[in-house]
Amino acid sequence: MSPPDGTDFLAFHADERRAQALAGQRSGRAAIRPFMPDQHRSFFAGLPCLFTATADGEGWPVASVLSGPPGFVHSPDATTLRIDALPGRDDPAAPGFTAGAGIGLLGLEFPTRRRNRANGVLAAVDDDGMTVRIEQSFGNCPQYIQARTPQPRATTPAPVESLPSLDAAARRQIAAADTFFVASRSRPDLAGGGFDLSHRGGRPGFVGIDGDTLAVPDFRGNRFYNTLGNFLGEPRAGLLFVDFDTGDLLQVQGRAAVDWQASGGPAGAERLWSLRVERAWRRRGALPLAWTGLDYAPTTLATGTW
């Protein structure tokens, strides 16, 4: 159905439609609105962290996360999110948080597996946080989300470690991951595009590692193909791996390629995509949350590993 103000749902952009065709899916319109429904506005207000996609100084997407007490994200109206937090100065995403810049947002309520996305433009950035003008708002299914419960904890972040390639510790963190986040962006000349932050989940070992190349299975999902569509026009991407035991963050940038006709890979993979890593950063103790009660999603348990 159409939104209550009579505005039609937004159409997929051209590269998303092309990705849907390559995947053998019919394109059309999804429940992507140019405003946030009330349930999304209240959802964001209850989160202790918010995942972000922005650009670095060279236009590369960077995936990161902001945190604060529930309520640090709030919505004064249906097209505005106020975020009372800023990235740390050593966060490689920090340079992209400037007024007028695009941003992709993902809210994930881990205990309930609810997730909603809100993409738009940074209308203002000040000493206390930022205001986002929302241009796209939509929900996603709970598939492949591992339930876990966050609680605040005191941390002492260590200095950021810049990595020209993946070291042994980075490979161990990726190999153990059951969750990561991917920042992508559409071609700058593409109508209806912008930045996007998406979630990927699976059993530990679902991300393959071959030197500095990561291999990711694309399991059956919501059929939007936001991320893979963006890769068609702009292969640069940013990944974020969270160590939920320590609060360590691993941020990775590289160039993605999609194998639409892939055979093999983990059970449940419909296609594969790879990321050739070009740089990474480790930020120990950067996320001040402790997580308990890991519960794998049933959809996750039905998939395989490399």
C-alpha positions in Angstrom: 0.0 0.0 0.0 1.1 3.6 -0.3 2.2 5.7 2.7 -0.4 7.7 4.6 0.5 11.0 2.9 -0.3 9.5 -0.5 3.3 9.4 -1.7 4.1 6.2 -3.6 6.8 3.9 -2.3 10.2 4.7 -3.8 11.5 2.8 -6.8 14.7 0.8 -6.8 17.5 2.6 -8.6 18.8 1.4 -12.0 21.7 -0.7 -10.6 19.5 -2.4 -8.0 17.1 -3.4 -10.8 20.0 -4.6 -12.9 21.2 -6.7 -9.9 17.7 -8.2 -9.5 17.7 -9.2 -13.2 21.1 -10.8 -12.9 19.8 -12.7 -9.9 16.7 -13.8 -11.8 14.3 -11.7 -9.8 11.5 -9.4 -10.8 12.1 -5.7 -10.0 9.4 -3.4 -8.8 8.7 -1.3 -5.8 9.5 -2.2 -2.2 8.3 -0.6 1.0 11.0 2.1 0.9 9.5 5.4 2.0 10.8 9.0 1.8 10.0 9.3 5.5 10.1 7.2 8.7 6.8 5.6 10.0 6.2 6.1 13.7 7.3 2.6 14.6 10.7 3.2 13.0 11.1 6.5 14.8 10.4 4.8 18.2 12.6 1.9 17.2 15.7 4.0 16.7 15.1 5.8 20.0 15.6 2.5 21.9 18.9 1.5 20.5 22.3 1.7 22.3 24.3 1.7 19.0 23.8 2.7 15.4 25.7 1.4 12.4 26.8 4.0 9.7 28.1 4.2 6.1 29.9 7.4 5.1 32.7 8.4 2.7 36.3 9.0 3.5 38.3 11.8 1.9 38.7 9.8 -1.4 35.1 8.8 -1.6 35.5 5.3 -0.3 32.7 3.9 1.8 33.5 3.4 5.4 31.5 1.3 7.8 31.4 2.3 11.5 29.2 2.4 14.6 28.1 5.1 17.0 26.9 4.3 20.6 25.2 6.0 23.5 22.5 5.4 26.1 19.1 4.6 24.6 17.6 7.8 23.4 20.9 9.1 21.9 19.1 8.7 18.6 15.7 10.4 18.4 13.3 11.7 15.8 11.8 15.1 16.1 9.8 14.5 12.9 9.2 11.9 10.3 12.1 13.0 8.0 14.7 13.8 10.7 16.9 11.8 13.0 19.0 13.5 15.6 22.1 11.5 16.8 23.7 12.8 20.0 27.1 11.2 19.3 30.1 11.7 17.0 32.7 9.3 15.8 36.0 9.2 17.6 38.8 11.3 16.1 40.8 8.1 15.2 37.8 6.5 13.5 38.6 6.3 9.8 35.0 7.2 9.2 35.3 10.6 11.0 36.2 12.8 8.0 32.9 11.9 6.3 30.7 13.3 9.1 30.3 16.8 7.6 27.2 18.8 6.8 25.9 18.0 3.3 27.5 14.6 3.1 25.5 11.4 2.4 25.0 8.8 5.1 23.5 5.3 5.4 22.2 4.1 8.7 21.3 0.7 10.1 19.5 0.2 13.4 19.7 -3.4 14.7 17.9 -4.4 17.9 19.8 -7.6 18.5 17.6 -9.2 21.2 14.6 -9.1 18.9 16.4 -9.4 15.6 14.5 -6.3 14.3 16.4 -4.0 11.9 15.5 -0.9 10.1 17.5 1.3 7.7 17.4 5.1 7.1 19.5 6.7 4.5 19.9 10.4 3.8 22.0 13.5 4.2 23.8 15.1 7.1 21.9 18.3 7.5 24.0 19.6 10.3 27.0 18.5 12.4 27.8 20.2 15.7 29.9 19.6 18.9 27.2 17.3 20.3 26.2 15.2 17.4 24.5 15.4 14.0 21.1 15.8 12.4 20.2 13.6 9.4 17.6 14.5 6.8 16.0 11.1 5.9 15.5 10.3 2.2 14.9 6.6 2.4 13.4 4.5 5.2 12.7 0.8 5.1 12.7 -2.4 7.3 14.5 -5.7 6.7 13.7 -9.3 7.7 15.3 -10.9 10.8 17.1 -13.6 8.8 20.7 -14.4 9.8 20.7 -12.0 12.8 22.2 -13.6 15.9 20.4 -12.5 19.0 22.5 -11.1 21.8 21.9 -8.7 24.6 24.0 -5.5 25.0 24.9 -3.8 28.3 27.1 -0.7 28.8 30.6 -1.3 30.0 33.6 0.9 30.7 36.3 0.6 28.1 39.8 2.1 27.5 40.2 2.4 23.8 43.7 1.8 22.5 45.3 3.8 19.7 44.1 2.9 16.3 46.2 0.4 14.4 46.5 1.0 10.6 46.9 -2.2 8.6 48.1 -2.1 4.9 46.8 -5.7 4.7 45.2 -8.3 6.9 47.4 -9.5 9.7 47.0 -12.8 11.6 44.8 -11.2 14.3 42.5 -9.7 11.7 42.2 -13.0 9.9 41.3 -14.7 13.2 38.6 -12.1 14.0 37.1 -12.5 10.5 37.2 -16.3 10.7 35.4 -16.2 14.0 32.8 -13.7 13.0 29.1 -14.6 12.8 28.1 -11.0 11.8 29.6 -8.1 9.8 28.4 -4.9 8.2 29.0 -3.6 4.7 29.0 0.0 3.6 28.3 0.7 -0.1 27.4 3.6 -2.3 25.7 4.0 -5.7 27.3 5.7 -8.6 27.2 9.5 -8.0 25.2 10.2 -11.2 22.5 7.7 -10.3 19.1 9.0 -9.4 17.6 7.5 -6.2 21.0 6.3 -5.0 23.2 7.2 -2.1 24.9 5.4 0.8 23.8 2.2 2.3 24.8 0.1 5.4 23.7 -3.6 5.4 24.1 -6.6 7.7 25.5 -10.0 6.8 25.3 -13.0 9.1 26.2 -16.7 9.2 27.9 -19.3 11.2 31.5 -18.6 12.2 33.5 -19.4 9.2 30.9 -18.1 6.7 33.4 -15.5 5.4 36.2 -17.2 3.5 39.7 -15.8 3.7 42.4 -16.3 1.0 45.3 -14.0 1.8 43.8 -10.5 1.4 40.7 -11.6 -0.4 37.5 -12.3 1.4 34.7 -14.5 0.0 31.2 -13.9 1.1 28.1 -16.1 0.4 25.0 -14.3 -0.6 22.2 -16.2 1.2 18.5 -15.8 0.4 17.4 -12.5 1.7 14.9 -9.7 1.1 15.5 -9.6 -2.7 16.2 -5.9 -2.7 19.9 -6.3 -3.8 20.8 -2.8 -2.4 24.4 -3.8 -1.7 25.0 -5.9 -4.8 23.3 -3.3 -7.0 25.6 -0.6 -5.6 28.6 -2.9 -6.3 27.7 -2.9 -10.0 28.2 0.8 -10.3 30.8 1.4 -7.5 32.9 -1.6 -6.4 34.6 0.2 -3.5 33.2 -1.0 -0.2 33.8 -0.8 3.5 33.3 -3.7 6.0 33.0 -3.6 9.8 33.6 -6.6 12.0 32.7 -6.4 15.7 34.3 -8.6 18.3 31.3 -8.9 20.7 33.5 -10.3 23.4 36.1 -7.5 23.6 34.5 -4.5 21.9 37.3 -4.5 19.3 36.4 -3.2 15.8 38.0 -4.1 12.6 37.3 -1.8 9.7 38.2 -2.9 6.2 38.1 -1.3 2.7 38.4 -3.0 -0.6 37.0 -3.6 -4.0 34.1 -6.0 -4.4 33.1 -8.3 -7.3 30.0 -10.4 -7.6 29.9 -14.0 -9.1 26.3 -14.3 -10.2 26.7 -17.9 -11.4 28.8 -19.2 -8.6 28.8 -22.9 -7.8 30.0 -24.3 -4.6 30.6 -22.1 -1.5 28.8 -22.7 1.8 25.5 -24.4 1.9 22.7 -21.9 1.3 24.7 -19.6 -0.9 22.8 -18.4 -4.0 25.8 -16.5 -5.3 29.1 -15.2 -4.0 30.9 -11.9 -3.8 34.5 -11.2 -2.9 36.4 -8.3 -1.5 40.0 -7.6 -2.3 41.3 -5.8 0.9 43.3 -2.7 0.3 43.5 -1.3 3.8 42.2 -2.0 7.3 42.1 -0.5 10.8 41.9 -2.2 14.2 40.4 -0.2 17.1 40.6 -2.2 20.4 37.9 -1.6 23.0 36.2 1.0 20.8 32.6 -0.2 21.3 31.6 0.3 25.0 29.1 -2.6 25.2 29.2 -6.0 26.7 27.1 -8.7 24.9 25.5 -11.8 26.4 23.1 -14.6 25.5 24.2 -15.5 22.0 21.4 -17.3 20.1 21.9 -18.1 16.4 19.0 -17.4 14.1 17.3 -20.5 12.7 18.1 -19.3 9.2 21.8 -19.1 10.2 21.8 -22.6 11.5 20.5 -23.8 8.1 23.6 -22.4 6.3 27.1 -23.7 5.9 30.7 -22.5 6.2 33.8 -22.6 3.9 
